[in-house]
Amino acid sequence: MKIAFIGGGAMGEAMVKCLLTKRVAAPQDMVVSDISPLRRELLNKEYGVSTLADNRKTVTNADLIILVVKPQNLPQVMEEIKGLALEQLVLSIVAGATLSSLCQGLNHSSVIRAMPNMPAQIGEGMTIWTATAETKQGQKKLAQIVLGALGKEIYVANEKYLGMATALSGSGPAYVFLFIEALVDAGVHIGLPRDMAQELVIQTILGSTRTVEKTGKHPADLRNMVTSPGGTTTEALLQLEKGRFRSLILEAVAAAYKKAERL
């Protein structure tokens, strides 16, 4: 399996690293194209992959072509690599690029669109993806293996779910990071040393998330297990409800979805 990356930035590098770490591909199986000589040198030295400046040469003989470029650069990239062989598969993680626009720009029908999130950079991501009707089952399996190296992946037949996932799992890490930041600041406010507050918060978030995953219980049931009548947790949750915490989360995700639909 030969994999060509168009774009060797942060996400492109992360994908290369994850594929190597999970032993999905070897260095000699991958080639990366990037406009920056410094990025090409770094990727070659750090991971042993071949690097090129020419996008057209990069995709030659590749089984899988992964587009990891900025949206504003996509039209030029598609024009440069247009004329792919029928058996070549294109996987795009370019934000906002629909299957129809990709197929039209590339004049190619074997195309997959994926939306990984930021934790994919450490192999703990959540990726939702879809494919054109022309994409063969074997090609879908290949994409599943590659995306699985980034963390968990979900295939959907309807492309509309990618916009929704953009607002939830795509932007979601920022919501979680903000909550962690606020919770750490709250710990400092009541007198805890910052490093201690951060360790307490991070493990609390990790442990709570794993509890939901491992028990399979509804988060509300688990919350009730922590909430004693008239206790400290009850008082804290009351303040969150007064501040419209739940409503604000709903409104934030809805706003992100509307924005994603306009892009």
Legacy VTK file of the C-alpha trace (Angstrom):
# vtk DataFile Version 3.0
C-alpha trace
ASCII
DATASET POLYDATA
POINTS 263 float
0.000 0.000 0.000
1.448 3.322 -1.113
0.183 6.451 0.656
0.696 10.000 -0.620
0.108 13.017 1.612
-0.573 16.392 0.057
0.269 18.660 2.973
2.862 18.039 5.655
1.658 20.438 8.337
0.659 19.565 11.906
-2.174 17.190 10.975
-0.273 15.637 8.096
2.675 14.955 10.385
0.348 13.571 13.056
-1.175 11.138 10.574
2.260 9.975 9.430
3.305 9.439 13.040
0.126 7.520 13.935
0.399 5.276 10.881
3.981 4.443 11.804
3.219 3.966 15.520
0.264 1.654 14.798
2.317 -0.139 12.132
-0.299 0.504 9.480
2.417 1.658 7.094
6.207 1.753 6.938
8.293 4.836 6.060
8.998 3.496 2.570
5.246 3.243 1.946
4.651 6.973 2.382
5.546 10.127 0.514
4.673 13.645 1.647
4.394 16.777 -0.444
4.735 20.198 1.155
5.513 23.676 -0.064
7.939 24.330 2.809
11.517 23.028 2.452
11.849 23.093 6.251
8.780 20.861 6.683
10.025 18.442 4.034
13.421 18.195 5.728
11.860 17.685 9.168
9.479 14.937 8.006
12.246 13.120 6.173
14.665 13.230 9.097
12.112 12.558 11.848
10.089 9.772 10.213
12.151 8.525 7.282
9.414 9.216 4.720
10.123 10.516 1.252
9.250 14.165 0.652
8.642 16.152 -2.499
7.683 19.669 -3.523
5.730 18.525 -6.592
2.158 17.423 -5.856
1.736 15.670 -9.198
4.848 13.528 -8.705
3.764 12.775 -5.136
0.520 11.066 -6.186
2.094 8.963 -8.937
1.549 5.246 -8.198
-0.143 5.997 -4.851
-3.001 3.722 -3.776
-4.281 6.299 -1.300
-3.963 10.073 -1.621
-4.652 12.046 1.556
-5.465 15.735 1.200
-4.329 17.648 4.294
-4.246 21.226 3.044
-5.946 24.465 4.010
-9.343 25.066 2.340
-8.059 28.083 0.427
-5.306 25.963 -1.141
-7.550 23.074 -2.166
-8.625 24.343 -5.632
-5.020 24.719 -6.759
-4.054 21.312 -5.352
-6.964 19.591 -7.104
-6.023 21.209 -10.392
-2.421 20.013 -9.989
-3.271 16.355 -9.307
-6.287 16.057 -11.634
-6.226 13.006 -13.901
-5.899 10.268 -11.293
-6.240 6.598 -12.190
-9.624 5.006 -11.528
-8.225 2.707 -8.832
-6.636 5.525 -6.818
-8.520 6.560 -3.684
-8.634 10.142 -2.432
-9.226 10.818 1.269
-9.837 14.454 2.189
-9.796 15.942 5.677
-10.104 19.476 4.313
-12.688 21.380 6.352
-15.842 22.269 4.442
-14.908 20.382 1.258
-17.945 18.314 0.241
-17.855 15.099 -1.733
-19.447 16.799 -4.724
-16.904 19.641 -4.757
-14.032 17.178 -4.398
-15.293 14.912 -7.180
-15.868 17.878 -9.459
-12.525 19.509 -8.698
-10.587 16.279 -9.154
-12.733 14.834 -11.960
-12.564 11.641 -9.917
-15.224 9.494 -8.249
-13.406 7.352 -5.641
-13.418 9.919 -2.860
-13.756 9.796 0.915
-14.432 12.800 3.131
-13.395 12.608 6.795
-13.604 14.883 9.828
-11.023 13.958 12.491
-10.654 16.094 15.601
-7.587 17.540 17.291
-6.822 14.577 19.652
-6.169 12.553 16.486
-2.740 14.170 16.674
-1.910 11.814 19.564
-3.891 8.822 18.263
-6.882 9.515 20.527
-9.132 11.217 18.016
-12.713 10.772 16.893
-13.207 10.698 13.136
-16.480 10.569 11.226
-16.297 9.780 7.520
-18.309 9.045 4.416
-17.657 7.961 0.854
-19.040 8.321 -2.651
-21.228 5.540 -4.029
-18.444 4.726 -6.490
-15.927 3.970 -3.729
-15.331 0.230 -3.588
-15.660 -1.838 -0.431
-11.951 -2.617 -0.389
-11.170 1.090 -0.575
-13.521 1.795 2.314
-11.735 -0.876 4.330
-8.403 0.783 3.570
-9.748 4.148 4.728
-11.125 2.569 7.893
-7.711 1.139 8.761
-5.951 4.455 8.141
-8.483 6.529 10.075
-8.542 3.930 12.865
-4.868 4.670 13.469
-5.928 8.156 14.579
-8.268 6.830 17.292
-11.904 5.827 16.881
-13.804 6.189 13.623
-17.440 6.096 12.537
-18.650 5.587 8.970
-21.892 7.267 7.911
-23.727 6.801 4.632
-25.217 10.308 4.718
-22.788 13.205 4.337
-25.045 15.564 6.306
-23.779 14.061 9.566
-20.284 15.427 8.958
-21.494 18.987 9.452
-23.167 17.971 12.689
-20.062 16.127 13.840
-17.982 19.207 13.064
-19.970 21.094 15.699
-19.859 18.265 18.248
-16.664 16.224 17.995
-14.729 18.532 15.668
-15.101 21.617 17.857
-15.731 19.540 20.983
-12.130 19.436 22.250
-12.206 23.236 22.571
-15.307 23.007 24.761
-13.623 20.406 26.954
-10.379 22.393 27.180
-12.340 25.482 28.227
-14.135 23.478 30.929
-10.819 22.083 32.179
-9.323 25.570 32.212
-12.283 26.978 34.166
-12.279 24.089 36.637
-8.546 24.488 37.295
-9.019 28.237 37.811
-11.822 27.493 40.251
-9.501 25.227 42.225
-6.885 27.955 42.363
-9.557 30.451 43.431
-10.415 28.392 46.519
-6.761 27.984 47.486
-5.274 24.977 45.695
-1.820 25.225 44.090
-2.250 25.389 40.305
-0.271 22.229 39.528
-2.293 20.270 42.084
-5.579 21.680 40.779
-4.651 20.727 37.226
-3.745 17.152 38.184
-6.988 16.785 40.142
-9.061 18.117 37.261
-7.406 16.105 34.486
-7.764 12.797 36.330
-11.335 13.663 37.299
-12.201 14.293 33.635
-10.433 11.121 32.491
-11.958 8.969 35.220
-15.460 10.329 34.666
-15.249 9.787 30.902
-14.024 6.230 31.317
-16.781 5.546 33.830
-19.420 6.523 31.254
-17.691 4.346 28.658
-17.130 1.274 30.827
-20.409 1.205 32.775
-22.657 2.050 29.839
-24.887 3.988 32.216
-26.581 7.239 31.265
-24.557 10.266 32.419
-27.577 11.479 34.399
-27.628 8.232 36.411
-23.921 8.568 37.174
-24.367 12.227 38.129
-27.103 11.228 40.583
-24.720 8.711 42.164
-22.364 11.595 43.021
-25.108 13.984 44.125
-26.224 13.581 47.736
-29.382 15.435 48.856
-28.433 18.763 50.415
-24.719 18.142 49.792
-21.862 20.091 48.261
-22.392 18.677 44.757
-26.059 19.642 44.857
-25.104 23.206 45.731
-22.549 23.369 42.898
-24.973 21.941 40.323
-27.605 24.457 41.403
-25.227 27.292 40.541
-24.504 25.750 37.143
-28.224 25.479 36.422
-28.750 29.084 37.479
-26.073 30.072 34.988
-27.841 28.128 32.193
-24.885 25.768 31.813
-26.855 23.061 29.974
-28.672 25.573 27.734
-25.438 27.342 26.844
-23.855 24.056 25.730
-26.857 23.341 23.499
-26.761 26.848 22.043
-23.006 26.711 21.471
-23.162 23.436 19.539
-26.150 24.662 17.508
-24.262 27.872 16.650
-21.196 25.874 15.571
-23.389 23.677 13.356
-25.009 26.686 11.675
-21.564 28.136 11.029
-20.338 24.830 9.580
-23.305 24.775 7.213
-22.395 28.243 5.917
-18.774 27.373 5.159
LINES 1 264
263 0 1 2 3 4 5 6 7 8 9 10 11 12 13 14 15 16 17 18 19 20 21 22 23 24 25 26 27 28 29 30 31 32 33 34 35 36 37 38 39 40 41 42 43 44 45 46 47 48 49 50 51 52 53 54 55 56 57 58 59 60 61 62 63 64 65 66 67 68 69 70 71 72 73 74 75 76 77 78 79 80 81 82 83 84 85 86 87 88 89 90 91 92 93 94 95 96 97 98 99 100 101 102 103 104 105 106 107 108 109 110 111 112 113 114 115 116 117 118 119 120 121 122 123 124 125 126 127 128 129 130 131 132 133 134 135 136 137 138 139 140 141 142 143 144 145 146 147 148 149 150 151 152 153 154 155 156 157 158 159 160 161 162 163 164 165 166 167 168 169 170 171 172 173 174 175 176 177 178 179 180 181 182 183 184 185 186 187 188 189 190 191 192 193 194 195 196 197 198 199 200 201 202 203 204 205 206 207 208 209 210 211 212 213 214 215 216 217 218 219 220 221 222 223 224 225 226 227 228 229 230 231 232 233 234 235 236 237 238 239 240 241 242 243 244 245 246 247 248 249 250 251 252 253 254 255 256 257 258 259 260 261 262
